[in-house]
Amino acid sequence: MFMDLPSGRILVTGALGQIGTELVEALRQKHGPEAVIATDLRKAEGCQILDVMNTDEIKKVMVEQHITEIYHLAALLSATGEKNPHLCWDINVTGLENMIAAAKEHGARLFSPSSIAVFGPDCPKVAPQITPLNPTTIYGKTKVVGEQLAVSSGIDMRGIRYPGLISYKAPAGGGTTDYAVEIFHNALENGHYDCFVREDTKLPMMYMDDAIRATIELMDIPFERLSDSRGGYNIAGCSFTAGELVRSIQRHLPDFTCTFNPDIRQQYADSWPEEIDDGIAMNEWRWSPRFNLDRIVDEMITNLESRKNRS
Ligand SMILES: NC(=O)c1ccc[n+]([C@@H]2O[C@H](COP(=O)([O-])OP(=O)(O)OC[C@H]3O[C@@H](n4cnc5c(N)ncnc54)[C@H](O)[C@@H]3O)[C@@H](O)[C@H]2O)c1
């Protein structure tokens, strides 16, 4: 019951996506199932429909559900966004503006993810927190705007520049780092994967458990402790090449093979840094990752295998 929740309810948009699937679970564990309103374009068990372009519906949910905190995950990711640049701008920028306006009107706090896609080719290979942001992709540009809005909005709004996220519970949602998720499913099902980036492509990655923990830890920090980097904190998990990922998987599946046939997503990957300097997040809110490459691979293979055995 709402009466049992002194501080109001939490709204999650884009809740059926790769991050939302696990964030909703974690928030419900922390605050209780009734406290978290999961929404997406599609209806599913435990999730209601909310289009972030529909300001009337947003307002209705804010009022009826007494929302005091929003995790705004609805977005188009890099690979999908580059195919539909206008739609990407609409959903990622106008959708975010709608959520900011709702948060402002109802005095709610807002978490909105950024991405390593904010960096462009002029960024050093190890990306600093503060550096010129000149992304080549429309997706990256929408994320830069999002970070700027976080600071100019006048509300308590925070974000993280997530690296490529690796998880087994929900499929990856049309991003450039999807190969680091797809590879596990293909390795277990077919013993082979045709990778869409080169073997030597090195990108910052993170296991979903670390990303969810980072999100909740950041939202738990008193606002006064955070600097203007709160629009999008650099956080590092681990960086590895596609070839190193293959070799780590082969520790479990020695017969696994991988071919490399780069497509357009190689260009996006090439415009991003290889590593992330997360010193500011470490200092301001004590961010620290727990999963390295081999531990991610061990967790992915074990969990996907046990899920397969259960079905
Ligand atoms: N997954 C990653 O590796 C990664 C990395 C960096 C940043 N991010 C950011 O994190 C956020 C969530 O990413 P994700 O991986 O969960 O994405 P995803 O594509 O898996 O999920 C996004 C969800 O948003 C929903 N959605 C799309 N348009 C909508 C609309 N108009 N109204 C309501 N819902 C809508 C989709 O149905 C989908 O379920 C995004 O802002 C993304 O840019 C993700």
The ligand as a MOL file (V3000), in Angstrom:
LIG
                    3D

  0  0  0     0  0            999 V3000
M  V30 BEGIN CTAB
M  V30 COUNTS 44 48 0 0 0
M  V30 BEGIN ATOM
M  V30 1 N 22.7290 -1.5010 -22.5280 0
M  V30 2 C 23.8450 -0.8260 -22.6700 0
M  V30 3 O 24.9130 -1.4160 -22.9390 0
M  V30 4 C 23.8540 0.6690 -22.4470 0
M  V30 5 C 25.0890 1.3370 -22.4620 0
M  V30 6 C 25.1100 2.7180 -22.2890 0
M  V30 7 C 23.9220 3.4040 -22.0330 0
M  V30 8 N 22.7320 2.7350 -22.0140 0 CHG=1
M  V30 9 C 21.5230 3.5320 -21.7700 0
M  V30 10 O 20.7170 2.9440 -20.7620 0
M  V30 11 C 19.3340 3.1510 -21.0480 0
M  V30 12 C 18.5970 1.8250 -21.1040 0
M  V30 13 O 19.2710 0.9920 -22.0380 0
M  V30 14 P 18.8470 -0.5320 -22.3010 0
M  V30 15 O 20.0710 -1.2350 -22.7170 0
M  V30 16 O 18.0310 -1.0650 -21.2090 0 CHG=-1
M  V30 17 O 17.9470 -0.3030 -23.6110 0
M  V30 18 P 16.9040 -1.2970 -24.2920 0
M  V30 19 O 16.8340 -0.9550 -25.7360 0
M  V30 20 O 17.1920 -2.7140 -23.9100 0
M  V30 21 O 15.5550 -0.8580 -23.5710 0
M  V30 22 C 14.9490 0.3710 -23.8160 0
M  V30 23 C 13.4610 0.2130 -23.5570 0
M  V30 24 O 12.8250 1.4500 -23.8420 0
M  V30 25 C 11.5650 1.1660 -24.4020 0
M  V30 26 N 11.1010 2.3180 -25.1670 0
M  V30 27 C 11.4930 2.7470 -26.3950 0
M  V30 28 N 10.7860 3.8320 -26.7560 0
M  V30 29 C 9.9410 4.1210 -25.7340 0
M  V30 30 C 8.9610 5.1120 -25.5130 0
M  V30 31 N 8.6680 6.0420 -26.4480 0
M  V30 32 N 8.2970 5.1160 -24.3400 0
M  V30 33 C 8.5330 4.1650 -23.3980 0
M  V30 34 N 9.4560 3.1680 -23.5570 0
M  V30 35 C 10.1310 3.1570 -24.7160 0
M  V30 36 C 11.7740 -0.0770 -25.2600 0
M  V30 37 O 10.5550 -0.7630 -25.4700 0
M  V30 38 C 12.7870 -0.8560 -24.4210 0
M  V30 39 O 12.1490 -1.8290 -23.6130 0
M  V30 40 C 19.2960 3.9580 -22.3480 0
M  V30 41 O 19.2440 5.3240 -22.0430 0
M  V30 42 C 20.6290 3.6280 -22.9950 0
M  V30 43 O 21.0390 4.6660 -23.8440 0
M  V30 44 C 22.6760 1.3740 -22.2150 0
M  V30 END ATOM
M  V30 BEGIN BOND
M  V30 1 1 1 2
M  V30 2 2 2 3
M  V30 3 1 2 4
M  V30 4 1 4 5
M  V30 5 2 4 44
M  V30 6 2 5 6
M  V30 7 1 6 7
M  V30 8 2 7 8
M  V30 9 1 8 9
M  V30 10 1 8 44
M  V30 11 1 9 10
M  V30 12 1 9 42
M  V30 13 1 10 11
M  V30 14 1 11 12
M  V30 15 1 11 40
M  V30 16 1 12 13
M  V30 17 1 13 14
M  V30 18 2 14 15
M  V30 19 1 14 16
M  V30 20 1 14 17
M  V30 21 1 17 18
M  V30 22 2 18 19
M  V30 23 1 18 20
M  V30 24 1 18 21
M  V30 25 1 21 22
M  V30 26 1 22 23
M  V30 27 1 23 24
M  V30 28 1 23 38
M  V30 29 1 24 25
M  V30 30 1 25 26
M  V30 31 1 25 36
M  V30 32 1 26 27
M  V30 33 1 26 35
M  V30 34 2 27 28
M  V30 35 1 28 29
M  V30 36 1 29 30
M  V30 37 2 29 35
M  V30 38 1 30 31
M  V30 39 2 30 32
M  V30 40 1 32 33
M  V30 41 2 33 34
M  V30 42 1 34 35
M  V30 43 1 36 37
M  V30 44 1 36 38
M  V30 45 1 38 39
M  V30 46 1 40 41
M  V30 47 1 40 42
M  V30 48 1 42 43
M  V30 END BOND
M  V30 END CTAB
M  END
